[in-house]
């Protein structure tokens, strides 16, 4: 059975969720370790609406955190992006 956990990078504007990209777990990639390595924005007012959400194998969102625009950009640049 293959694992399909994923991290979704998204932006919230005017109550709408805009997905910027996602990273799926493939092979030996440990999505939870990647999730934990991404710093959360302590002052959520600085996040400007950027968030990362962690989804389990069943497609349920199990965690979410605010991130800065720079962190979101860096994350999107280093992952295999699926939109």
ABEGO torsion letter per residue (X at the ends): XBBABBBBBBBBBGGBBBBAEBBBBBEABBAAAAAAABBBBABAAAAGGBBBBBBBAAGBBABBBBBBAAAAAAAAAABBBBX
